[in-house]
């Protein structure tokens, strides 16, 4: 599926709230389901991060057919490292939107920010998100035990990463 990424704007909050309010969208997340006020504060923070003197977090609206249908975020860390995250409206799950958005984040991170390593984490129960990371060529590095507190208790987090050289020269299939 074809997508476009553009910087998040405060005006995107109703579209973001359409999925952020849903139980299924936040099942494996430390946030949500969001109230309208929580989504408003969240989107405001993402939009304002673009205007920081030296931005370290770049949140993009994921547009499908000119509608905001998800978010994709690149966080810059120290020493040439970054981390990516994404969330997609449940109506579009399984249609390649998360993969396309995450692939574009890798291009931005390695290409525009010249990062050495990009990481991502996901709940081990979130098989679909893990599948996205593997499709991108990311390597499963291990499991962080009980490192995130969710509504249903402490959960593990699987760590994936991709190095610049792996992105530039993908391994043959």
GUKEKE-179003 format. One record per atom (N, C-alpha, C): residue in one letter; x negated, y, z. Coordinates in steps of 0.05 Angstrom, whole numbers, plus 5000, padded with zeros to 4 digits. Layout:
! GUKEKE-179003
  res     u     v     w
    a     X     Y     Z
...
This chain:
! GUKEKE-179003
  res     u     v     w
    x  4983  4977  5000
    x  5000  5000  5000
    x  4982  5025  5000
    x  4990  5044  4985
    x  4974  5069  4983
    x  4981  5088  5006
    x  4960  5099  5018
    x  4964  5118  5040
    x  4947  5142  5036
    x  4953  5163  5051
    x  4936  5187  5051
    x  4932  5194  5081
    x  4907  5203  5087
    x  4901  5213  5113
    x  4898  5243  5112
    x  4909  5257  5132
    x  4904  5286  5134
    x  4904  5292  5164
    x  4891  5314  5172
    x  4891  5321  5201
    x  4919  5322  5213
    x  4921  5312  5237
    x  4946  5313  5251
    x  4953  5342  5257
    x  4979  5349  5255
    x  4989  5376  5262
    x  5010  5372  5284
    x  5014  5393  5300
    x  5034  5392  5321
    x  5062  5386  5310
    x  5067  5395  5285
    x  5093  5391  5273
    x  5098  5361  5267
    x  5078  5344  5269
    x  5081  5315  5264
    x  5094  5300  5288
    x  5099  5314  5310
    x  5108  5300  5334
    x  5134  5285  5330
    x  5155  5295  5316
    x  5179  5278  5313
    x  5174  5252  5299
    x  5157  5252  5278
    x  5150  5228  5264
    x  5135  5209  5281
    x  5116  5219  5297
    x  5100  5202  5315
    x  5118  5191  5336
    x  5136  5207  5347
    x  5154  5197  5368
    x  5173  5176  5358
    x  5179  5175  5332
    x  5197  5155  5322
    x  5186  5127  5327
    x  5160  5123  5327
    x  5148  5097  5334
    x  5137  5096  5362
    x  5127  5118  5372
    x  5114  5118  5399
    x  5135  5113  5421
    x  5160  5117  5416
    x  5182  5113  5435
    x  5190  5083  5436
    x  5180  5067  5418
    x  5189  5039  5415
    x  5172  5020  5432
    x  5185  5002  5445
    x  5172  4982  5462
    x  5152  4966  5445
    x  5160  4957  5421
    x  5142  4939  5406
    x  5117  4954  5397
    x  5118  4980  5393
    x  5095  4995  5384
    x  5074  4999  5406
    x  5084  4998  5431
    x  5065  5003  5454
    x  5060  4978  5470
    x  5069  4955  5461
    x  5066  4930  5476
    x  5038  4924  5485
    x  5018  4929  5468
    x  4991  4923  5475
    x  4974  4948  5482
    x  4988  4970  5488
    x  4975  4995  5493
    x  4977  5004  5522
    x  4960  5021  5531
    x  4961  5032  5558
    x  4982  5055  5559
    x  4992  5064  5537
    x  5012  5085  5536
    x  5040  5073  5528
    x  5060  5088  5532
    x  5086  5082  5521
    x  5102  5061  5536
    x  5126  5057  5527
    x  5139  5074  5507
    x  5141  5103  5516
    x  5136  5122  5498
    x  5134  5150  5505
    x  5161  5164  5508
    x  5162  5183  5526
    x  5184  5202  5527
    x  5178  5223  5506
    x  5198  5240  5498
    x  5191  5261  5479
    x  5169  5280  5489
    x  5169  5286  5515
    x  5149  5303  5527
    x  5121  5291  5525
    x  5119  5265  5530
    x  5093  5251  5528
    x  5082  5252  5499
    x  5100  5247  5480
    x  5091  5248  5452
    x  5083  5276  5445
    x  5098  5296  5454
    x  5091  5324  5448
    x  5063  5331  5458
    x  5058  5323  5483
    x  5031  5329  5495
    x  5009  5314  5481
    x  5015  5289  5474
    x  4995  5273  5459
    x  4988  5285  5432
    x  5008  5292  5417
    x  5004  5303  5390
    x  4990  5330  5392
    x  4999  5346  5411
    x  4986  5372  5415
    x  4956  5369  5420
    x  4948  5350  5437
    x  4920  5345  5443
    x  4905  5336  5418
    x  4917  5318  5402
    x  4904  5309  5378
    x  4899  5332  5358
    x  4920  5349  5355
    x  4918  5371  5336
    x  4898  5392  5345
    x  4898  5397  5371
    x  4879  5417  5382
    x  4850  5408  5381
    x  4846  5382  5381
    x  4818  5372  5381
    x  4804  5380  5355
    x  4819  5384  5334
    x  4807  5393  5308
    x  4794  5421  5310
    x  4804  5437  5329
    x  4794  5465  5331
    x  4772  5468  5352
    x  4764  5447  5365
    x  4743  5448  5385
    x  4717  5459  5372
    x  4700  5472  5388
    x  4675  5483  5376
    x  4658  5462  5362
    x  4656  5438  5374
    x  4642  5416  5362
    x  4659  5391  5365
    x  4678  5387  5346
    x  4697  5365  5349
    x  4683  5338  5351
    x  4694  5321  5369
    x  4684  5294  5372
    x  4706  5273  5367
    x  4730  5283  5363
    x  4753  5266  5358
    x  4768  5276  5335
    x  4773  5259  5315
    x  4787  5267  5291
    x  4811  5249  5287
    x  4835  5261  5292
    x  4860  5246  5290
    x  4873  5253  5263
    x  4880  5232  5249
    x  4892  5236  5223
    x  4921  5225  5223
    x  4939  5239  5210
    x  4965  5229  5204
    x  4962  5210  5181
    x  4975  5187  5183
    x  4975  5167  5161
    x  5001  5172  5146
    x  4998  5181  5121
    x  5022  5187  5105
    x  5026  5164  5085
    x  5051  5155  5083
    x  5060  5136  5063
    x  5083  5150  5049
    x  5081  5153  5023
    x  5101  5167  5007
    x  5109  5194  5020
    x  5089  5209  5028
    x  5091  5236  5039
    x  5106  5237  5066
    x  5108  5215  5080
    x  5119  5214  5107
    x  5098  5205  5127
    x  5096  5217  5150
    x  5078  5208  5171
    x  5089  5182  5182
    x  5072  5161  5179
    x  5081  5134  5188
    x  5061  5121  5207
    x  5041  5137  5215
    x  5022  5126  5235
    x  5000  5146  5241
    x  4982  5138  5257
    x  4959  5154  5265
    x  4933  5137  5262
    x  4912  5150  5255
    x  4886  5138  5253
    x  4865  5157  5265
    x  4849  5148  5284
    x  4832  5165  5299
    x  4803  5155  5298
    x  4785  5174  5293
    x  4756  5168  5295
    x  4745  5185  5317
    x  4733  5171  5337
    x  4719  5184  5359
    x  4689  5182  5354
    x  4675  5204  5356
    x  4646  5204  5354
    x  4634  5200  5382
    x  4616  5181  5384
    x  4602  5175  5409
    x  4573  5184  5406
    x  4558  5182  5426
    x  4530  5189  5425
    x  4513  5169  5409
    x  4490  5178  5400
    x  4470  5160  5387
    x  4480  5147  5362
    x  4495  5163  5345
    x  4503  5153  5319
    x  4525  5131  5320
    x  4540  5131  5341
    x  4562  5111  5344
    x  4589  5124  5343
    x  4609  5108  5335
    x  4636  5118  5335
    x  4655  5095  5342
    x  4680  5103  5345
    x  4701  5083  5351
    x  4726  5091  5336
    x  4740  5071  5325
    x  4764  5076  5311
    x  4788  5064  5325
    x  4811  5076  5320
    x  4837  5066  5331
    x  4858  5074  5311
    x  4880  5058  5311
    x  4902  5064  5293
    x  4928  5054  5305
    x  4949  5066  5296
    x  4976  5057  5303
    x  4994  5063  5279
    x  5012  5044  5273
    x  5029  5046  5250
    x  5058  5040  5259
    x  5076  5054  5246
    x  5105  5050  5251
    x  5111  5020  5247
    x  5125  5008  5266
    x  5132  4979  5264
    x  5146  4972  5238
    x  5161  4990  5226
    x  5174  4985  5201
    x  5155  4978  5178
    x  5129  4985  5182
    x  5109  4981  5161
    x  5089  4960  5168
    x  5093  4947  5191
    x  5073  4926  5199
    x  5072  4904  5177
    x  5048  4894  5173
    x  5044  4872  5154
    x  5044  4881  5125
    x  5042  4907  5120
    x  5042  4916  5092
    x  5016  4929  5084
    x  4995  4926  5100
    x  4969  4936  5093
    x  4963  4965  5101
    x  4982  4978  5115
    x  4978  5006  5122
    x  4955  5009  5142
    x  4955  4993  5163
    x  4934  4995  5183
    x  4906  4989  5171
    x  4905  4969  5154
    x  4880  4962  5141
    x  4870  4985  5124
    x  4887  4997  5108
    x  4880  5019  5091
    x  4870  5043  5107
    x  4885  5049  5129
    x  4878  5072  5146
    x  4851  5067  5159
    x  4847  5043  5170
    x  4822  5037  5184
    x  4798  5037  5164
    x  4803  5027  5140
    x  4782  5027  5120
    x  4773  5056  5113
    x  4793  5074  5112
    x  4787  5102  5107
    x  4771  5114  5130
    x  4778  5107  5155
    x  4763  5116  5178
    x  4734  5107  5177
    x  4729  5082  5168
    x  4702  5073  5165
    x  4687  5089  5144
    x  4700  5095  5122
    x  4688  5112  5101
    x  4680  5139  5112
    x  4698  5151  5127
    x  4693  5178  5139
    x  4670  5176  5159
    x  4671  5156  5176
    x  4651  5153  5197
    x  4623  5148  5186
    x  4621  5129  5168
    x  4595  5123  5156
    x  4587  5143  5135
    x  4605  5151  5119
    x  4599  5169  5096
    x  4596  5198  5104
    x  4615  5209  5118
    x  4615  5238  5125
    x  4599  5244  5151
    x  4601  5226  5170
    x  4588  5231  5196
    x  4562  5216  5199
    x  4555  5200  5179
    x  4530  5185  5178
    x  4525  5168  5203
    x  4546  5155  5213
    x  4544  5139  5237
    x  4528  5113  5231
    x  4516  5103  5252
    x  4501  5077  5250
    x  4519  5053  5256
    x  4538  5057  5275
    x  4555  5035  5284
    x  4582  5046  5291
    x  4603  5031  5283
    x  4630  5038  5290
    x  4643  5013  5303
    x  4656  5018  5326
    x  4668  4997  5341
    x  4699  5001  5342
    x  4712  4980  5350
    x  4741  4981  5354
    x  4747  4959  5375
    x  4768  4964  5390
    x  4777  4944  5410
    x  4806  4937  5405
    x  4814  4913  5413
    x  4843  4906  5413
    x  4849  4885  5434
    x  4873  4885  5442
    x  4883  4866  5461
    x  4881  4838  5447
    x  4870  4818  5460
    x  4868  4792  5448
    x  4895  4780  5439
    x  4917  4789  5452
    x  4943  4779  5444
    x  4953  4792  5418
    x  4940  4814  5410
    x  4949  4829  5386
    x  4934  4817  5361
    x  4944  4794  5353
    x  4932  4779  5331
    x  4932  4795  5305
    x  4953  4810  5300
    x  4954  4826  5275
    x  4932  4847  5274
    x  4927  4861  5297
    x  4906  4881  5297
    x  4879  4868  5294
    x  4874  4846  5307
    x  4849  4832  5304
    x  4845  4824  5275
    x  4866  4816  5261
    x  4864  4808  5233
    x  4855  4832  5216
    x  4866  4856  5223
    x  4857  4880  5208
    x  4827  4884  5211
    x  4817  4882  5235
    x  4789  4887  5240
    x  4771  4867  5226
    x  4780  4842  5225
    x  4764  4822  5211
    x  4765  4827  5180
    x  4788  4835  5170
    x  4790  4842  5141
    x  4771  4864  5134
    x  4765  4882  5152
    x  4747  4904  5147
    x  4718  4896  5148
    x  4713  4871  5156
    x  4686  4861  5158
    x  4674  4865  5185
    x  4690  4874  5204
    x  4679  4879  5231
    x  4674  4852  5245
    x  4653  4852  5261
    x  4644  4828  5275
    x  4655  4828  5304
    x  4666  4805  5312
    x  4676  4802  5339
    x  4652  4799  5357
    x  4647  4818  5375
    x  4624  4817  5392
    x  4629  4804  5419
    x  4654  4803  5427
    x  4660  4790  5453
    x  4685  4801  5465
    x  4689  4793  5490
    x  4713  4801  5505
    x  4705  4815  5530
    x  4717  4838  5534
    x  4714  4853  5559
    x  4737  4844  5578
    x  4730  4833  5600
    x  4750  4821  5618
    x  4764  4841  5635
    x  4790  4840  5635
    x  4807  4857  5652
    x  4797  4886  5654
    x  4795  4898  5631
    x  4783  4925  5630
    x  4804  4947  5626
    x  4829  4939  5620
    x  4851  4959  5615
    x  4875  4951  5631
    x  4886  4971  5645
    x  4910  4966  5661
    x  4935  4974  5645
    x  4952  4954  5640
    x  4977  4958  5626
    x  5000  4955  5646
    x  5024  4959  5635
    x  5047  4957  5652
    x  5050  4929  5664
    x  5040  4909  5650
    x  5043  4881  5660
    x  5017  4871  5674
    x  5000  4890  5681
    x  4975  4882  5695
    x  4950  4887  5679
    x  4928  4877  5690
    x  4902  4880  5677
    x  4901  4862  5652
    x  4888  4873  5631
    x  4885  4857  5607
    x  4857  4858  5597
    x  4850  4838  5581
    x  4824  4837  5568
    x  4825  4854  5543
    x  4802  4859  5532
    x  4800  4874  5507
    x  4777  4861  5490
    x  4784  4855  5465
    x  4764  4844  5447
    x  4749  4867  5433
    x  4723  4864  5431
    x  4706  4885  5419
    x  4696  4876  5392
    x  4700  4893  5372
    x  4691  4888  5344
    x  4673  4912  5336
    x  4655  4907  5318
    x  4638  4929  5308
    x  4629  4923  5279
    x  4620  4945  5266
    x  4609  4943  5240
    x  4585  4963  5239
    x  4563  4954  5228
    x  4539  4970  5225
    x  4539  4983  5198
    x  4526  5005  5195
    x  4525  5019  5169
    x  4515  5000  5147
    x  4494  4985  5153
    x  4483  4968  5132
    x  4503  4946  5123
    x  4520  4937  5142
    x  4540  4917  5135
    x  4562  4930  5118
    x  4568  4955  5123
    x  4588  4969  5107
    x  4578  4975  5079
    x  4552  4982  5078
    x  4540  4988  5052
    x  4535  4963  5035
    x  4529  4941  5048
    x  4523  4916  5034
    x  4540  4894  5047
    x  4566  4893  5041
    x  4582  4872  5054
    x  4572  4844  5047
    x  4576  4826  5066
    x  4568  4798  5062
    x  4586  4786  5041
    x  4574  4768  5024
    x  4591  4755  5004
    x  4612  4737  5017
    x  4635  4736  5004
    x  4657  4720  5015
    x  4654  4691  5010
